[in-house]
Amino acid sequence: MATYRTEIHTGGGGWQADQDLTVQISARSQVVPGSGAPSTGTTVTWSGDQGSAAITFFDGGSRFTGTARFPGEGPVEYRGTRKA
């Protein structure tokens, strides 16, 4: 499991702090270990009532970049840095 401080970029307003994102994914084996982060190049997409996003992890999972869309809003750039 890994938790990230996130920011969104709306185009005209610059980068703004957003809610933390916690990532925990497991299947046959853990994609995100209990005490680790996704490996570089891991891409995650999701969608649901609370919005949708597509992000890719870099630098050993220490950061991600991508796009997100939240209810009632247009698409935004989305990025995050892993919390220590």
C-alpha positions as CSV (number, residue, x, y, z in Angstrom):
1,M,0.0,0.0,0.0
2,A,1.3,3.5,-0.8
3,T,-0.2,6.9,-0.1
4,Y,0.4,9.9,-2.3
5,R,0.0,13.7,-1.8
6,T,-1.9,14.7,-5.0
7,E,-2.3,17.9,-7.0
8,I,-4.6,18.8,-9.9
9,H,-4.0,21.3,-12.7
10,T,-7.0,22.9,-14.2
11,G,-5.2,24.9,-16.9
12,G,-5.8,28.4,-15.8
13,G,-5.3,28.1,-12.1
14,G,-2.0,26.3,-11.8
15,W,-1.4,23.3,-9.6
16,Q,-3.7,23.0,-6.6
17,A,-3.5,20.5,-3.7
18,D,-6.1,17.7,-3.8
19,Q,-7.0,14.8,-1.5
20,D,-4.5,12.1,-0.8
21,L,-4.6,8.9,-2.9
22,T,-4.0,5.5,-1.4
23,V,-3.1,2.6,-3.8
24,Q,-3.5,-1.0,-2.8
25,I,-3.7,-3.6,-5.5
26,S,-3.4,-7.4,-5.3
27,A,-4.3,-10.3,-7.5
28,R,-2.3,-13.6,-7.7
29,S,0.5,-11.7,-6.1
30,Q,0.7,-8.2,-4.8
31,V,1.1,-5.5,-7.4
32,V,1.7,-3.0,-4.6
33,P,3.4,-4.6,-1.6
34,G,2.0,-3.9,1.9
35,S,5.0,-1.7,2.7
36,G,5.9,-0.6,-0.9
37,A,4.8,1.3,-4.0
38,P,4.0,0.4,-7.6
39,S,7.0,-0.2,-9.7
40,T,8.1,2.3,-12.4
41,G,5.8,2.0,-15.5
42,T,2.8,0.6,-13.6
43,T,-0.3,2.1,-15.1
44,V,-3.6,2.2,-13.1
45,T,-7.0,3.3,-14.4
46,W,-10.3,3.5,-12.6
47,S,-13.8,4.9,-13.0
48,G,-16.9,5.0,-10.8
49,D,-19.4,7.4,-9.2
50,Q,-16.6,9.5,-7.7
51,G,-14.8,10.0,-11.0
52,S,-12.2,8.4,-13.2
53,A,-8.4,8.6,-13.7
54,A,-5.5,7.1,-15.6
55,I,-2.1,7.4,-13.9
56,T,1.4,6.0,-14.5
57,F,4.1,5.6,-11.8
58,F,7.7,6.7,-12.1
59,D,11.0,6.7,-10.1
60,G,10.4,3.4,-8.3
61,G,6.8,4.4,-7.4
62,S,7.8,7.7,-5.7
63,R,5.6,9.7,-8.0
64,F,2.8,9.5,-10.7
65,T,1.3,11.6,-13.4
66,G,-1.8,11.3,-15.4
67,T,-5.3,12.7,-15.8
68,A,-8.5,12.6,-13.8
69,R,-12.1,13.7,-14.1
70,F,-14.3,14.3,-11.1
71,P,-18.1,14.5,-11.0
72,G,-19.3,17.8,-12.5
73,E,-15.9,18.9,-13.6
74,G,-13.9,18.6,-16.8
75,P,-10.7,16.6,-17.2
76,V,-7.6,17.8,-15.3
77,E,-3.9,16.9,-15.1
78,Y,-3.3,14.8,-12.0
79,R,0.0,14.1,-10.2
80,G,1.2,12.8,-6.9
81,T,4.3,12.3,-4.7
82,R,4.6,9.4,-2.3
83,K,4.3,10.3,1.4
84,A,7.1,9.1,3.6
